[in-house]
Amino acid sequence: MNNKVDPAELFKKYPHIAKRITSLWGSSECRELLMSLINDSRDGGREGFSPEIARIIFALLDKHDAIYPQFDKSAHIEIPFGFTQKKKPQALPVKDKKEGWGIVNYVIFIFFILICVFVYKAYLFFYTVQ
């Protein structure tokens, strides 16, 4: 919302409302008052404010919530136990990685096989020749 709305028009047209807002500013009652001005609690029997006055009331509510967030009960949602545990971070996908084995993997694999064959031949030579 636009925080630069001038509430002077609200003070001129509705001084009793402005006086209550001023006296309650910074309390949960002020937020309740602002919310009651926005919402129709008279089953459609309320005429409503002009768009400019409504804009001022919304801006005041927005400003009040920014300064005093502890009174905004809609921002606090209780989460049942068990859902508050942190999820394990997932690894980011590597986009440049090619599918399958690369040439380096083949060379390492062949080198490993050669070492295994050499160890096996050395075993046969030293332990079978007696």
Secondary structure as the mmCIF struct_conf table of DSSP 4:
data_model
#
loop_
_struct_conf.conf_type_id
_struct_conf.id
_struct_conf.beg_label_comp_id
_struct_conf.beg_label_asym_id
_struct_conf.beg_label_seq_id
_struct_conf.end_label_comp_id
_struct_conf.end_label_asym_id
_struct_conf.end_label_seq_id
TURN_TY1_P TURN_TY1_P1 ASN A 3 LYS A 4
TURN_TY1_P TURN_TY1_P2 PRO A 7 PRO A 7
HELX_RH_AL_P HELX_RH_AL_P1 ALA A 8 LYS A 13
HELX_RH_AL_P HELX_RH_AL_P2 PRO A 15 LEU A 24
TURN_TY1_P TURN_TY1_P3 TRP A 25 GLY A 26
BEND BEND1 SER A 27 SER A 27
HELX_RH_AL_P HELX_RH_AL_P3 SER A 28 ILE A 38
BEND BEND2 ASN A 39 ASN A 39
BEND BEND3 ARG A 42 ARG A 42
TURN_TY1_P TURN_TY1_P4 ASP A 43 GLY A 44
HELX_RH_AL_P HELX_RH_AL_P4 PRO A 51 ILE A 67
HELX_RH_3T_P HELX_RH_3T_P1 PRO A 69 PHE A 71
HELX_RH_3T_P HELX_RH_3T_P2 LYS A 73 ALA A 75
TURN_TY1_P TURN_TY1_P5 PHE A 81 GLY A 82
BEND BEND4 PHE A 83 GLN A 85
HELX_LH_PP_P HELX_LH_PP_P1 LYS A 86 VAL A 94
BEND BEND5 LYS A 95 ASP A 96
HELX_LH_PP_P HELX_LH_PP_P2 LYS A 97 LYS A 98
BEND BEND6 GLU A 99 GLY A 100
HELX_RH_AL_P HELX_RH_AL_P5 ILE A 103 THR A 128
#
